[in-house]
Amino acid sequence: MYELPKIGFVRLGQIIGDKKAEPPITALIPVGKSTWWEGVKTGRFPKPVKLGPHITAWRVEDIRALIEQPAALPVSFVLPIDDHYRLTADDRCWRIEQRRTTGEWRPVEYYPTIHGAVNSLAHRLVRTSEASSLADALAAIELVLRTLTQALASQVYVEGRP
């Protein structure tokens, strides 16, 4: 995984990852380019610094603060999916959160809509299933659909904001 330097600047590929780089760069903030730039525009993500006519970068301290921020964001909506995943939302975005071995919930993906978050979570659950054949994959898909349907049907709760 890419580690942030102590001081300086980072380019967009170092923040959101670059699968085409050699070696590939793992995302620090797992969002796509268009989501990133929309977040910059709306203030959800930090503003860049122009280092030259064709060089845009972000201050390391701003990115570090962003990485540490999600746990502190006031969550206004929580949708438990299973023991490992949940969907959360605030007034800025939807998040897929994963429970770590410590029991702590950490965001793994960010989306502007619930539709994008649910679709991505469904794909994630199927990809991480232990399907080794087409029949296993179809059974995994059915289980994921059942899990998401049950979660979306009845287990929504709203947390109070500080």
C-alpha positions in Angstrom: 0.0 0.0 0.0 1.2 3.5 -0.8 2.3 5.4 2.3 2.0 9.2 2.5 5.2 11.1 2.9 5.5 13.1 6.1 5.4 16.5 4.3 5.0 17.7 0.7 2.4 17.1 -2.0 0.7 14.1 -3.6 -0.8 13.7 -7.1 -4.3 12.4 -7.8 -3.1 8.9 -8.7 -1.4 8.6 -5.3 -4.7 9.5 -3.6 -7.3 7.6 -5.5 -5.0 4.8 -6.8 -3.7 3.9 -10.2 -4.1 0.3 -11.4 -2.3 1.0 -14.6 0.9 2.2 -12.8 3.8 -0.2 -12.5 3.6 -1.3 -9.8 -0.1 -0.5 -9.3 -0.9 2.1 -6.6 -3.5 1.2 -4.0 -6.1 3.9 -3.3 -5.9 5.8 -0.1 -9.3 7.2 -0.8 -11.2 4.6 -2.9 -13.2 6.8 -5.3 -13.2 7.4 -9.0 -11.8 10.5 -10.7 -15.2 12.1 -11.4 -16.3 11.4 -7.8 -13.1 13.0 -6.5 -13.4 16.1 -8.7 -17.1 16.5 -7.7 -16.0 16.2 -4.1 -13.4 18.9 -4.6 -16.1 21.1 -6.2 -18.5 20.6 -3.4 -15.9 20.9 -0.6 -16.1 17.3 0.5 -12.4 16.8 -0.6 -9.6 19.3 -0.2 -8.8 21.9 -2.9 -5.7 21.2 -5.0 -2.6 23.3 -5.4 -1.3 24.2 -8.9 2.5 23.5 -8.9 2.8 24.3 -12.6 0.8 24.7 -15.7 0.0 21.0 -16.0 0.8 19.9 -12.4 -2.0 19.6 -9.8 -1.3 18.2 -6.4 -2.7 18.2 -2.8 -1.0 19.0 0.4 -0.1 15.8 2.3 -1.5 17.3 5.6 -4.9 17.9 3.8 -5.1 14.3 2.6 -4.0 13.0 6.0 -6.7 15.0 7.7 -9.3 13.6 5.1 -8.2 10.0 5.8 -8.6 10.5 9.6 -11.9 12.4 9.2 -14.4 9.7 8.2 -14.5 8.1 11.6 -15.3 11.6 13.1 -18.0 12.5 10.6 -21.5 12.5 12.2 -23.3 9.6 10.7 -27.0 10.3 10.3 -28.1 7.0 8.7 -26.9 3.4 9.3 -28.0 0.4 7.4 -26.5 -2.9 8.9 -26.0 -5.5 6.1 -24.2 -8.3 8.0 -21.5 -8.8 10.5 -18.8 -7.4 8.1 -20.5 -4.6 6.2 -22.9 -1.7 6.7 -24.0 1.3 4.7 -23.8 4.8 6.3 -24.7 8.2 5.1 -24.4 11.8 6.2 -25.4 15.0 4.4 -22.5 14.6 2.0 -22.3 11.0 0.8 -23.1 7.3 1.2 -20.3 5.0 2.5 -19.7 1.3 2.5 -18.1 0.5 5.8 -16.3 -2.7 6.8 -15.8 -3.9 10.3 -12.1 -4.4 11.1 -10.7 -7.1 13.3 -10.6 -4.6 16.1 -14.4 -4.2 15.8 -14.1 -0.7 14.5 -16.1 0.3 11.4 -14.0 2.0 8.7 -15.2 3.4 5.3 -13.9 1.5 2.3 -15.9 3.2 -0.5 -17.8 6.5 -1.0 -20.8 7.2 -3.2 -23.0 10.2 -4.0 -26.2 8.0 -4.1 -27.5 4.9 -2.3 -28.0 3.2 -5.7 -24.2 3.3 -6.3 -23.4 2.2 -2.8 -25.8 -0.8 -2.9 -24.7 -1.9 -6.3 -21.0 -1.7 -5.4 -21.6 -3.6 -2.1 -23.5 -6.3 -4.0 -20.5 -6.7 -6.3 -18.1 -6.7 -3.4 -20.1 -9.4 -1.6 -20.2 -11.7 -4.6 -16.5 -11.1 -5.4 -15.5 -12.0 -1.9 -17.7 -15.2 -1.8 -15.9 -18.5 -2.0 -17.6 -19.5 -5.3 -15.5 -21.9 -7.3 -18.0 -22.8 -10.0 -20.9 -21.2 -11.8 -23.4 -23.0 -9.5 -21.5 -21.6 -6.5 -21.5 -18.1 -8.0 -25.2 -18.2 -8.7 -25.9 -19.4 -5.1 -23.6 -16.5 -3.8 -25.6 -14.0 -5.9 -28.9 -15.3 -4.6 -27.5 -15.1 -1.0 -26.3 -11.5 -1.6 -29.7 -10.5 -3.0 -31.5 -12.0 -0.1 -29.1 -10.4 2.4 -29.5 -6.9 0.8 -33.3 -7.3 0.5 -33.7 -8.2 4.1 -31.3 -5.3 5.2 -33.0 -2.7 3.0 -36.5 -3.9 4.1 -36.3 -3.5 7.9 -33.1 -2.5 9.6 -32.7 1.2 9.0 -32.0 3.4 11.9 -31.0 7.0 12.3 -28.4 8.1 14.8 -28.6 11.5 16.5 -26.2 14.1 15.5 -24.0 15.9 18.1 
